[in-house]
Amino acid sequence: MSSALQHMSVLIPARNEEELLPRCLRSIFAACSLLPLSVSWDVVVAVDSSTDRTFEIAECVLRGRGVAIRTDAGAVGKARALAAAVALKRYRGPRNCCWLANTDADCSVPETWLRDQWELAAANVEAFAGTVDVDTFQEHRAGVDDLFRASYRIFSDGTHPHVHGANLGVRADAYLRVGGWRHLETAEDHDLWNRLRIAGSRRASVGRMKVLTSGRKVGRAPYGFAQALAAHDEVAA
């Protein structure tokens, strides 16, 4: 399979993620190792309003394989936008040959995560949305794991209705064409996905392309995935 894709940038917003960020970065390096030799790659961690050692840990783990930046954005959408802007400054090639792969610092991506996105780009897909699963439900009531998985819809054809900034990729020219990430505190992923739809971008929602995210009850963004997951506790009670 051939692809015009020349470069992949992995973008990660992080706030007080000193415990989980190393797991995230290790999984990303493993995914980068499966990319074709013709595809260069970079990692940008945008450390937003952190009060712990997230920035220092990011710099230590990256060790020349990417860059960590500091920001007081206070909004995940702005942190993602800053990460994208830095990535595009670091890559000077054609924008239609660059892919922006987005995840979160509390996630672990599968080894094939970037290779699968490269293959989508080879098929002229301009944006993709994947799915998530939860690493542990230990903060939740018994039965929440079953409630979550029963309500998390994957259609019979393998597509799905979900949009997660933790598992979303977009070709750089399509990203720029719609104005990029807006500086939102929450739902920035749905906002970008909807603007890509309106612009006529070729999108793919792929259920099998799954990342693992933390099952914590209190998240970093208001009304985000953690709060949606915590809502199952009320049902379980």
N, C-alpha and C positions, 0 to 999 in steps of 0.2 A: 504494500500500500504506500502511495506517495502522498505528500502533503506539502502545501505552500507554507505551513507553519514553521517558523524559524526559532521562536522563543516563547517560553512560558514563564510568567511571573506569578508567584504564589503570594497572596496578600492576606495578612492576619492582623486584625485589631486585637489588642490585649489590654485588659485592665485588672491589675492585682491577680495575675495568673502564674505566680512563681512556681506553684506546685504542678500545674498541668501543662505549661508551655513546653518543657523539655520533651514530654511524650508526643506532643503535636509536631514539633520540629523533627524528631527522629522519624516519625511516620512519613513526613514530607520528603526527607532525604531519601528514604527507601523508595518512595514513589518516583522521585527524580532519577534514580538509578536505572529505572526501566524505560526511560525515554530514549528515542533514537539518538545516536551520537551526533546527528546533524542538528538537533534541537538544543539550544542553550537554555539555561534556566537561572532564575533568581528568586530570592525570598525577601519580602519586606514585612517587618513586624512594626506596626504602629502602636506604640505603648501610650495609652491614653489615660491621663489623670491617675496614674498608679501611685500607691503609697508603700508598695513593697519592693522587692528586688527583681521585678519582671524585666526591666530594661537591662540590668546587668547580666541576668541569666540569658536573655535573648542575644546579647553581644557575645557572650561566652560560647553558647551553643552554635551560633551561626559561624563564627570563626572564618570569615572571608567568603562564606557561601551565600551571603545576603547582607542585609543592613537592618538595623533597628533604629527607629526614629522616636523622638519624644514629642508629645502633643498634650495640650490641655483642652482638647476639643470638647470633651464631655458628652459626646454623641457618637454612637457607633457609625452612623452614616458619614459623618465628617472624618472619622478616623479611617474608614475604608477609602474615602475619596483621597485623603492625603497619601495613603499607601499606594494607591493607583498612580497618583501624580508623580511620586518618587520613582516608582517602577518604570513609568514611561520616559522619565528623564534619563534613567540608567540604560534603557534600551533605545537605541537611536535608529533602528531599522524601520521598515514599512509597518504601519499600524495594522494592516490587514494580515500581517504575518506574526503578530504578537497576540498571545492569549493570556487573559487575566483569570487565574483560578483563585477563588475566594473560599476561605474557611475561617474557623474561630480557634482561639488559643486553647479552649477546653476540649477540642476535638482530636480524634485520631483518624487519619485517612488510610484507606487500603492501598496496598502496593501498586495496584493497577489504576489508581485514581487519575493520575496525569496522563498515562498512556491511553486510557479510555477517552479522555477529553481530546487528546491529540487525534484519535481516530474519528471522533465526531467532527472536529474541524476539517479533517481530510474529506469528509462527506459534505462539506460546505455548511455545516451547522454554525450559526453565529453566536448562540447562547444556549446553555444547558442548565437545568435544575435537577439536582439529585435528591436523595432522601436521607433520613437520619435514623439511627437507632440509639438506644441509651446504654451507657456502660454499666451503670448500677442503679438500682432503685432503693438503696438502703436508707435514704432520707425519707422515703414515702411509706404509706400504709401498705399492708399486705394486699395484693390483688391489683395494685396500680399498674404493674407491668402488663398484666393481661388486659386491663382496660385500655391502656395506651395502644398496645399492638392491635387490639380488636377495632379501635376507632381510626387507626392510621391506614388510610385507603391506598391500595395499589390496584389499578384496573387490570382486567384480564389480559390486555395487550401489553402490559408492562409499563404503561405510562402512569402518571399520578397527578394529583392537583396541588401538591405542596411546593412551597418556595422557602428555601432556607439560605440565608447569607453564609451559613456554615458549609454549604455544598452547592456553589453556584459559579459557573464559568461563563466568560463572555469574551469574544474577540475584540481587540482594542478599538478597531475602527467603528464597530457597532456600538461599543460603550461610549465613545466620544460623540458619535452621531446623535445620541439621545440625551447628552448632557451629563452622563456619569452618575455617580452616587450623589443623592441629595443629602444635605446635612440634617438628617432626621435622627431622633433618639430611638425610634423603633419603627418597624415595618419598612425599613429602607430597602429590604430585599424585594418585597412585593411591589414597591413603588418602581424600582428599576425594571423588574420583570414586566410590569404592565406597560411601561413606556417602550420597551423593546417590542412588545406585541403591537402597540399602536403604530410604531415606525415600520412594521412589516418585517422585522428581523426573523430569520429562520431559527426557531427555538426547538429544543428537545427536552422533554421531561422523562427521565430515565429512572425507573424504580430500582433497578439492580445496582445502580451506582450510589452506594451508601457510605456515609461516614458515621463514626461513633462519637456521640457527644455526651457530656456529663449529665447526670441525673439530679443535679442540685435543685433545691426548691426555690432558692433566691438567685436570680440571674443578674447579669450586669446591665441589661437593657430593660426598661419598663415595658410590661405587657409583651415580653418576648417568649421564647420557647419554654423557659423555666416556669414562668407563670402559667402557661397553657398546660404544662405537665402537672403542676401542683393542683390544678383544678380537678384532676382525677382523684385527688385525695378526698375531696368533698363527696364524690360519688362512692368511693370505697368506704367512707365513714357511715 
